[in-house]
Amino acid sequence: MMSREASGTLLVGREAELRTLDSFFSRARRDGAVLLLSGEAGVGKSVLLNAAVARAEAVGARVIRATGVQFEADVSYAVLNQLMLPLAPRFAHLGEVERNALMVALGLVSGRVPERTVVARACLNVLRHEAGQRPLLLVVDDLPWIDRPTTIVLEYLAHHLAGSGIGLLTASRTGEESYFDPNGLPGLRVEPVGEEAADELLRTAFPEMAVRVRRRILAEAQGNPLALLELADALDPAQLTARGVLPEVLPLTDGIEALFASRIKQLPELTRETLLLAALEGSGDLGLLRHTTSSVTGTSALVPAETARLIEIDEAASRVVFRHPLVRSAVVESSTNVERRRVHRRLADFFARDAERRAWHLAESSVEPDEAVAALLEEAARRKLHRGDATGAVASLTRAAHLSPSAADRGRRLAEAAYLGADVTGELDNASQLLDQARAFDPDLGGSLHAASAAAFILVNGDGIIDTAHRMVVSAIENGDHGYDANNTDLTDALYTLLLICWWAGREDFWPPLFDAIDRLVPEPPEVIWLMSTAFPDTARATVETRQRLAALIDRQSTEFDPGTLVRGNTSAVYIDLLGGCRDSAWRLIESGRAGGTVRSSLAGLMHLCLDDFATGRWEEGQRLADEGLALAKAHGYDFISYYFLFHQALLAAARGQDAAMHRWADELTRVTTQRRAYGAARFADHARSLGAIGRGDFEAAYHHACALSPAGTLAPYTPHALWVMLDLVEAALRTNRREQAEAHVSAMCEAALWDVSPRLGMLTHAARALVASDAEAPALFDKAIGTPGARNWPFDYARVRLLYGERLRRARAPIEARQHLSAALGIFEELGAVPWAARTAAELRAAGQVQPNTAVPAAVAAGLTAQETEIALLAAEGLTNKQIGERLFLSPRTVGSHLYRIFPKLGITSRAALRDALSDREM
């Protein structure tokens, strides 16, 4: 068969594909390129890979090949070993962090893999260094059978090859599920060859074949090159020349596998045994086969298989390679259960020092439930989770559950797998199925904390309600046998879940069980749990100590790699305004998710960056991340969690003056949350609605929405979001003649000493104090607000304070000073794209005399309107009522009416309906 390939027989009809490969390799040498081959089994993908390898080597390129192995798909970084170990001398050129990460991933040293993206970057740097010496081509066959961690690295490489001089060429069978995401990457679908090419292939390979036989084979093979040759090769000389009876023709895939199976059965028993060992081990390592074969003859037992063209033995590379994936499948399928278990047991003995592989092979060799093997698998799951392979951990836990003798252990292990699926991997559907299985084994689940937490996540993202989720988790905590051990991660995971449930519910009576459980932890609560429980739920009552300890924890995040710990620390920072220090860790979570890591942690990173982006004025980035988060949440079934991103969409729309969009997003947020009775989450919509109402001058609506978060005069417990609308409430109260309520709310803000909790909250508190202060006291308070350390880091809030200051100064008849603050505010609002706020500020500037009427509105000059009359006319022309104009310009409705009474005759009109035309006509 090799002679046929060498002579080009198998490449008949592949001229277009070869041109594509040549173009690909030219791009790869010049800049870096990726190409994904796909096609049905036997269509010729491997032949094209071989052709590409030959052409690359002919021009001096280095080629490194790797193949996915079905039986090692759950072994982390198995294929990455094939790709990177040949380049081990290049590891010395890496920095310490990347070198250690890569060596741990490859199993060269023990330790913790910090991040998959770190491993991926390390691989890219090693490959770039090699490509700097000569062109480099990576060839990866059987992509669907590659382990997930390696797949993540390959995806990263595929998207970062620009300028590298590296080529990445892969092949995968059509219809096979794969972890690899091909979206956005160039591909080549290898189709069956045409009838003419198929006919030429058979004529060339079998010139003696009778026409009638050739037609039968062409019809049977349907253009599949491997099927064409193998079906013909199976015929004896009489059949080939039509002198004998042709065998029955089977469907294509079954026919080929059956053909391989028949060849395998004709091999000596020792050869079949060694082939099965190679198939189940996967790497093709001849050294391993020599150590594990039951015969002293070693790999010589494989010679009959090579003669039968089922495998190729590469002594130079010390590898045995199956000629086609179907051969490996046929080897396994043709073996008995007893034979497979015997080989798996032998492999388990060989991998005595590789706990992960040993556990898996022991599991495959087991007939009956075996707690010892189940425990080894569970421990393997811990290692995979520690390495970041959550999907592999779920697979190991699931297998461990089915090998568990007791129903309680089966339920417990399935429950933990379900929890990982719900809270880590982002596979809610699979988590739900695992949880159903767990309950089938153990209806009570023994008070499993993981079962309760998984059920809670599944429930709230389905059609369930928060109340039920709360009862389940509280019951599991209060009835568990954990002894409130602070080192019990099952318990701390459940406490974190309960905290989120309480937060979503927005009910004060939900919190006591959480705080009671935290108080009972021994010897003391873990730092991150203590911080979450003090900084996040009731920020208005947080202390200076809380802020200091949280800041210290955030400073240590550069050395923290556990996604759960990072998410909990970042969550604690939200309302205390320390998210700025969490940006790097949030980006790490997001990038890990984009590279195929944990979805739930990535969603948390997106949430936190969206919040910080709004506060710090990165609105364009925040919009992109909100779009990404919403799509990701919906794609993975996190329908409830999507409310975070609906809130960001609504908030941005409100600040930009996009009222219709704001209401649409807010209404959807309300629907998603209230149908689950998550009233705490539902109140987020009131923040966006309050901001939007102030932007359009509807202070009555703004007041009611702000009070929905916390009534005037109080900072409601367990409602820290109310801190973000407290300035809205005070301003709206004053604009709607509710001075008493405004003053009461300012008093509550001062009593909470919010300046100790957060400088930003301190700035807003001082601004609110200025609003209710006398004209004599207000300037000093406004100065204190805008003089807050770091005030400019929160541009929208800072500009609002400058606007309020300018408005107050204009009313106090200090136009020069007013214009300074208003001009500063206008520049910020315009840069942010806060349209209604920029318009309000510009109106104030005109009223303060900065913009001459003849510049802005020529019609006003021609009519002799004053600056204030011009502003009133413009607002009335926009359709605002006297009351709304008065609220905007700090005038009574009666005064606005008096101005309009004088404006109409100057413009030669008799009603406000004619204002727009009058101003426009005169301007023309």
ZADOKE-749015 format. One record per residue (C-alpha): residue in one letter; x, y, z. Coordinates in steps of 0.001 Angstrom, whole numbers, plus 500000, padded with zeros to 6 digits. Example, Ala and Ser with C-alpha at 12.3 -4.5 7.8 and 13.67 -1.06 7.14 Angstrom:
residues 2
A512300495500507800;S513670498940507140;
END
This chain:
residues 924
M500000500000500000;M502882502371500739;S504094501948497182;R500696503040495927;E500769506130498072;A504330506918497087;S503438506638493432;G500550508990493928;T497785506456493379;L495865507609496438;L496200511225495353;V494343510698492100;G491663513352491759;R493152515457494568;E494726518212492492;A492522520934494016;E493221519752497556;L496968519656496882;R496867523225495576;T495071524272498737;L497711522537500854;D500521524209498909;S498884527593499390;F498422526868503079;F502068525955503596;S503216529043501707;R501144531190504042;A502435529263507015;R506073529831506071;R505446533480505322;D503290534418508291;G501677531461510043;A498501529622509066;V495989526988510125;L493933524581508019;L491366522069509270;L490752519031507076;S487515517156507568;G485772514343505817;E484247510911506223;A486283507902507249;G488569506666504502;V488069509681502269;G491779510403502160;K492497512884504930;S495493510956506224;V496866510607502711;L496627514363502217;L498336514886505577;N501138512607504445;A501421514516501191;A501625517792503083;V504309516349505357;A506351515139502403;R506163518511500666;A507075520375503841;E510043518140504576;A511185518498500986;V511755522220501545;G513525521752504867;A510655522262507273;R510475520481510586;V507322518424510988;I505888517265514300;R502959514875514166;A500444513843516785;T497345511696516778;G494327511715519020;V493578508424520717;Q490025507467521578;F490978505735524797;E493043508649526074;A490527511382525387;D490082511792529129;V493810511913529939;S494838515547530301;Y497486516827527876;A498085513360526409;V498386514674522846;L500244517794523908;N503022515455525036;Q503347514183521460;L503663517716520118;M505876519359522708;L508261516719524059;P510295516713520819;L510943520402521536;A511905519950525202;P515337521598524718;R513513524782523744;F511797524988527148;A514920526645528532;H514078529784526563;L510815530274528450;G510299532439531481;E510027530629534795;V506232530844535088;E505577529555531585;R508285526884531786;N506958525509535059;A503383525560533787;L504296523654530629;M506451521089532425;V503713520414534970;A501143520028532202;L503392517531530418;G504010515606533627;L507734516347533642;V507556517834537130;S504934517826539834;G503024520947540730;R499952522931539910;V499061524128536438;P498145527791537056;E496086528534533949;R495457526813530650;T496154530064528870;V499594530137530490;V500272526640529159;A499027527702525728;R501233530800525671;A504204528718526737;C503603526296523861;L503288529158521400;N506550530698522574;V508384527370522268;L506969526826518792;R507834530376517722;H511415529849518849;E511661526652516834;A510044528281513796;G512660531012514011;Q515270528391513083;R513371526759510214;P509768526430509020;L507621524389511375;L504549522318510562;L502339520745513226;V500162517914511943;V497378516602514167;D495224513679513085;D492004512419514673;L491143515765516207;P487868514570517825;W489778512121520026;I492147514665521468;D491885515340525185;R490184518591526123;P493170520411527684;T495239519794524536;T492281520943522444;I492215524226524350;V495915524739523635;L495373523953519946;E492484526411519743;Y494689529077521278;L497498528327518819;A495088528346515887;H494060531907516707;H497562533234517491;L499752532052514596;A500013535410512822;G503647536329512305;S504888533016513694;G505997531069510621;I504113528059512026;G501627525882510190;L498911523917511999;L497245521224509912;T494570519016511453;A492206516315510314;S488947515082511770;R486226512693510776;T482913514216509791;G480174513654512318;E482458513037515280;E481846515240518302;S484876517269519232;Y485937519708521923;F487704521719519238;D485734524757518050;P486382525309514305;N484351528517514086;G486241531270512317;L489082529012511190;P489814528043507562;G488839524538506672;L489003522115503773;R486200519591503447;V487665516504501770;E484905515027499653;P484822511601498008;V486576511606494663;G484566511911491493;E483586508937489377;E486328509525486820;A489034509811489484;A487701506735491308;D487743504781488069;E491315505924487345;L492404504974490876;L491094501409490442;R492515501078486926;T495937502147488149;A495993500038491300;F494296496952489796;P494877496927486019;E493672493318485817;M490266494116487308;A487307493273485107;V485038496119484039;R482021494493485637;V483833494103488938;R485142497637488782;R481629498989488283;R480364497034491300;I483169498367493489;L482672501932492225;A478990501715493125;E479746500216496526;A482574502593497532;Q480805505790496368;G484067507618495784;N485686506742499139;P489344506028498235;L490027503711501155;A486889501727500459;L487770501495496770;L491173499974497436;E490250497836500438;L487201496295498816;A489227495468495739;D492150494185497795;A489880491723499550;L489044489912496320;D490969486871495229;P492374486747491671;A489331484872490346;Q486894487370491820;L489028490296490638;T488883489116487036;A485199488154487248;R485970484460487109;G484729483961490626;V481639485026492571;L481889488417494240;P481228488566497998;E478174490325499409;V478643494101499462;L478034495824502865;P477236499486503609;L480350501555503364;T481402502109506989;D480186498742508237;G481766497112505246;I485181498572505894;E485110497804509600;A483933494280508863;L486741493940506345;F489316495003508920;A487773492698511462;S488126489736509124;R491800490511508618;I492338490822512353;K490746487458513045;Q493199485806510655;L496182487059512663;P497997484928515244;E496582485170518747;L499711486880520079;T499526489474517311;R495887490206518082;E496734490538521753;T499569492997521028;L497396494949518604;L494708495260521268;L497329496467523729;A498455499123521248;A494865500149520518;L493878500529524156;E497128502228525202;G496847504705522365;S500244506347522007;G501848503580519946;D504957503611522118;L507000500566521128;G508930500695524394;L505713500398526336;L504555497530524171;R507832495695524775;H507349496054528533;T503718495000528578;T503552492249525977;S503164488769527430;S505743487309525069;V509525487548525073;T509332488090521335;G508400491752522018;T507163493762519070;S507998491059516568;A504495489865517285;L503273492890515303;V504982491870512073;P501986489891510776;A499795492946511310;E502236495086509366;T502318492509506601;A498521492661506507;R498843496450506100;L496916497164509274;I499757499049510940;E503123500587510214;I506108500143512520;D508441503119512665;E511557501870514437;A513266505255514157;A510466506987516033;S509830503889518175;R506139503995517341;V503499501791515869;V500872503616513818;F497504502244512762;R497030502846509079;H493540504181509659;P491443504969512755;L489002502290511641;V491700499700512139;R491993500614515806;S488206500530516124;A488055497173514434;V490770495774516724;V488783496766519783;E485422495718518375;S486736492301517363;S488003491580520869;T485978490077523696;N485126491767526976;V487435489388528788;E490319490216526450;R489813493946526842;R489647493745530628;R492819491653530724;V494726494206528637;H493388497131530671;R494570495399533859;R498031494926532343;L498150498605531373;A497022499602534868;D499972497672536285;F502335499381533866;F501040502837534831;A501498502212538539;R503202505608538920;D500697507458536754;A497695507632539071;E495364509116536492;R495964506534533765;R496128503724536293;A492734504685537685;W491157504814534247;H492542501455533089;L491537499836536392;A488042501183535878;E487886499711532388;S489125496376533713;S486493496191536451;V483463493933536153;E481773494552539478;P481547497700541618;D484849498259543373;E485213500976545991;A489018500958545786;V488909501700542061;A486099504222542535;A488191506023545146;L491161506127542756;L488934507624540063;E487606510185542501;E491167511137543382;A491965511351539667;A489023513736539332;R490572515934542042;R493838516034540109;K492042516942536902;L490104519691538631;H493319520978540190;R494809521009536700;G491809522929535363;D490250520017533488;A486752520258534950;T485194518266532100;G487616515413532702;A486842515604536405;V483127515201535679;A483864512140533522;S486020510566536251;L483445511242538961;T480693509783536824;R482705506619536175;A483592506444539870;A479917506664540752;H479030503690538576;L481789501648540228;S480669502569543744;P479231499629545697;S477018501747547954;A474088503801546755;A475151506672549004;D478590506874547386;R477073506624543918;G474695509458544688;R477405511562546330;R479818511258543417;L477154511931540825;A476002514932542862;E479516516360542870;A479752515808539123;A476429517619538769;Y477704520516540892;L480810520856538731;G478629520802535637;A476328523493537005;D478809525840538646;V482086525205536815;T481908523706533347;G478669525434532366;E476943522244531171;L473585522639532887;D471750520031530820;N474303517365531633;A474322518477535261;S470577518040535433;Q470808514503534073;L473583513629536526;L471540514979539399;D468538512896538315;Q470759509810538281;A472120510688541716;R468617510916543132;A467702507630541512;F470541505939543398;D469943507814546650;P466669509763546854;D467818511599549961;L471403511992548770;G472436511850552404;G472125515606552780;S474678516130550017;L475816519745549906;H476901519407546303;A473543517964545313;A471730520857546937;S474022523440545337;A473770521829541902;A470003521586542218;A469835525249543195;F471760526384540129;I469725524153537853;L466479525243539482;V466965529004539219;N468196528756535645;G465177526657534782;D461629527417535782;G462107527074539533;I461852529759542183;I464414531157544593;D462423530129547672;T462799526443546842;A466513526800546130;H466955528542549476;R465155525803551388;M467206523063549719;V470609524575550446;V469729525665554002;S468430522178554770;A471567520526553365;I473798522793555466;E471831522473558697;N471418518690558418;G474857517839557075;D477519515870558946;H480282518359558112;G480721519556561703;Y480980523122560341;D484603522409559442;A485957525552557788;N488280523386555683;N485404521416554186;T485217522757550631;D481811521126550089;L480510523297552920;T482172526524551779;D480885525905548241;A477380525538549669;L477747528717551753;Y478776530637548653;T475777529246546800;L473488530223549680;L474885533752549751;L474047534198546065;I470558532820546608;C469931535244549473;W471217538075547343;W469021537156544395;A465969536776546625;G466247540257548123;R464512539181551343;E465914540110554731;D464569536922556350;F466642534735554018;W470010535837555463;P470090534579559092;P470752530885558248;L473789531944556208;F475305534122558906;D474531531495561552;A476417528860559548;I479376531177558979;D479538532014562688;R479687528304563512;L482643527539561248;V485657526181563111;P488320527139563762;E487261530314561910;P485689531283558580;P488027531259555560;E489063534806554720;V487245534954551399;I484001533687552964;W484245536224555797;L484879539031553324;M482008538020551065;S479645537948554022;T480712541393555309;A481615543401552209;F478993542259549710;P475511541733551215;D475230544897553325;T477934547281552160;A476347550277553903;R477305548665557195;A480786547525556199;T483761548784558183;V487188550194557475;E488625546833558536;T486563545071555894;R487897547343553179;Q491490546948554343;R491321543165554526;L489639542962551152;A492256545225549582;A494962542944550988;L493273539875549533;I493012541547546122;D496719542420546265;R497444538697546553;Q495389537733543516;S498407537654541207;T499459534403542895;E495955532911543072;F494787530639540254;D491692528915541611;P488726530332539663;G486328529950542578;T488528531920544948;L489042534668542375;V485315534979541673;R484477535214545361;G487120537847546007;N485983539901543032;T482353539620544085;S483269540991547500;A484801544039545807;V481727545105543815;Y479991547601546105;I483020548556548104;D484503549888544838;L487668547810544691;L486938546163541351;G489688548194539727;G492244545983541459;C490436542876540245;R490586543612536527;D493594541395535838;S492047538384537544;A488700539007535817;W490433539086532452;R492200535829533303;L488847534195533967;I487399535548530736;E490354534488528616;S490282531047530201;G486606530744529314;R487228531900525767;A489917529244525468;G487447526530526468;G487746526715530248;T485010527115532799;V481957528986531566;R480501530030534918;S483746531666536080;S484062533417532749;L480539534806533158;A481516536147536577;G484583537817535107;L482424539438532430;M479946540664535065;H482647542273537164;L484380543955534250;C481055545323533001;L480436546907536398;D483904548400536566;D483724549552532951;F480588551565533642;A482025553176536758;T485361553980535128;G483976555205531810;R485006552263529591;W481539552160528106;E482446550817524672;E484315547898526197;G481493547371528669;Q479012547175525804;R481079544518524028;L481483542476527185;A477784542733528023;D476941541461524540;E479408538607524963;G478130537708528422;L474497537702527354;A475225535433524397;L477360533105526508;A474766532848529283;K471983532012526861;A474124529540524908;H474854527544528052;G471376527654529561;Y472078530235532252;D468787531972531583;F468572533483535041;I472218534566535211;S471602536517532005;Y469896539174534134;Y473318540615535031;F473971541401531390;L470421542610530780;F471128545086533592;H474338546300531945;Q472527546731528642;A469736548695530331;L472136550853532339;L474215551809529307;A471091552568527298;A469788554767530141;A473014556753530392;R473068557226526622;G469481558432526498;Q468225555413524552;D464932555208526404;A463211552617524220;A466159550246524456;M466500550876528182;H462878549951528818;R463152546889526615;W466206545574528477;A464772546504531882;D461461544826531124;E463242541636530086;L465323541766533284;T462141542126535310;R460526539184533522;V463534536889533985;T463861537652537688;T460310538035538939;Q459133534755537404;R461664533108539733;R460710535387542658;A464233536780542620;Y463118540208543752;G466568541348544830;A467838540794541318;A464686542384539881;R465504545677541630;F468489546137539334;A465995547302536718;D464998550206538976;H468574551513538856;A468467551747535061;R464945553184535077;S465874555805537679;L468913556917535707;G466939557019532473;A464168559061534078;I466607561685535394;G468231561857531972;R464943562757530331;G463914565108533146;D461190562912534626;F462142563371538276;E458869562020539609;A459502558649537983;A463143558753539035;Y462164559268542651;H459828556283542712;H462332553971541029;A465112555002543415;C462811554468546397;A461987550981545079;L465568550040545947;S465498551713549337;P462894554100550770;A463918557706551346;G465592558179554690;T466969554647554952;L469741552535553482;A467868549262553411;P469786546275554805;Y471084543714552329;T470407546090549448;P473825547539548578;H472624548385545090;A470653551205546696;L473993552957547266;W474304553417543516;V471026555379543273;M471225557430546485;L472254560586544608;D469420559955542137;L466974559781545029;V468172563006546680;E468164565007543437;A464770563645542353;A463291564374545790;L464436567992545632;R463183568425542074;T459745567147543119;N459443569297546237;R460267566490548704;R462964568316550674;E462173566483553879;Q462744563123552222;A465920564373550562;E467346565593553866;A466390562338555583;H468219560326552959;V471335562489553249;S471245561965557007;A471159558195556496;M474134558424554134;C476121560428556645;E475234558144559543;A476626555230557522;A479937557122557085;L480087555889553512;W483330557780552926;D484991555079555054;V483522552326552914;S484448553723549500;P485877557011548195;R483319556963545372;L480444556585547808;G482035559351549860;M482058561645546816;L478376560956546178;T477547561511549845;H479224564919549921;A477455565878546680;A474116564888548183;R474933566922551299;A475636569915549069;L472278569566547331;V470341569976550578;A472720572534552092;S472253576303552107;D473800578441549380;A476505579450551819;E477427575864552779;A476962574129549430;P480191575247547649;A482450573815550341;L480629570492550225;F480755570367546444;D484480571157546593;K484919568326549065;A483086565987546717;I485087566792543597;G488269566842545654;T487799563204546693;P490999561257546014;G490578559414542721;A487325561227541892;R488234561482538205;N488523557688538055;W484709557581538048;P484029560013535175;F480252559728534941;D479693560256538651;Y482346562966538739;A480730564805535817;R477328564571537504;V478733566256540596;R480339568991538475;L477002569486536684;L475102569786539953;Y477723572209541242;G477454574331538116;E473659574374538270;R473793575481541890;L476260578260541116;R474185579525538196;R471121579735540415;A473237581615542931;R474096584086540134;A477732583093539867;P477823582408536100;I481599582547535668;E482252579912538325;A479277577904537072;R480665577773533547;Q483936576282534772;H482195573282536290;L479649572956533519;S482312573031530825;A484252570286532595;A481107568174532942;L480118568710529309;G483463567473528037;I483182564271530062;F479573563577529097;E480323564121525423;E483327561804525570;L481265559105527265;G478361559473524860;A475953560367527679;V473682562268525315;P470904563509527649;W473429564567530254;A475472566451527685;A472298568174526451;R471302569167529987;T474789570519530651;A474877572425527377;A471529573972528240;E472914575094531581;L475938576566529874;R473747578535527520;A471670579741530442;A474907580740532170;G475808582830529119;Q478671580830527664;V477083580147524279;Q475814583226522477;P472299582840521100;N473303584014517640;T475800581140517502;A473422578420518624;V470035579642517425;P470074582563514943;A466282582789515114;A466509583652518807;V468904586514518112;A466735587880515343;A463780587880517721;G465818589464520541;L465470586551522970;T467638586456526061;A469800583399526861;Q467263582051529325;E464344582745526973;T466237580902524234;E466730577885526452;I463064577836527502;A461957578149523876;L464191575252522818;L462921572978525589;A459305573879524897;A459884573176521204;E461096569698522189;G457694569072523801;L458585569510527485;T455831570807529746;N456238573920531877;K456743571706534906;Q459481569669533194;I461196572808531932;G461039574265535413;E462584571162536929;R465353571264534345;L466154574955534835;F465249575292538515;L462304577587537770;S458696577399538848;P456132576412536192;R454575579874536630;T457888581560535777;V458284579361532709;G454786580369531590;S455622584062532013;H458721583656529851;L456742581896527144;Y454141584698527261;R456927587132526326;I458609584787523839;F455583584178521606;P455131587774520356;K458878588147519817;L458784585148517492;G455473586201515899;I453559583133517048;T450577582547519319;S451122578974520609;R453948576628521676;A452967574283518845;A454498576799516445;L457792577116518351;R459738574450516425;D458818575888513023;A459435579454514163;L462920578665515426;S463728576546512379;D462344579042509813;R464238581957511245;E467387579856511432;M467041579022507755;
END
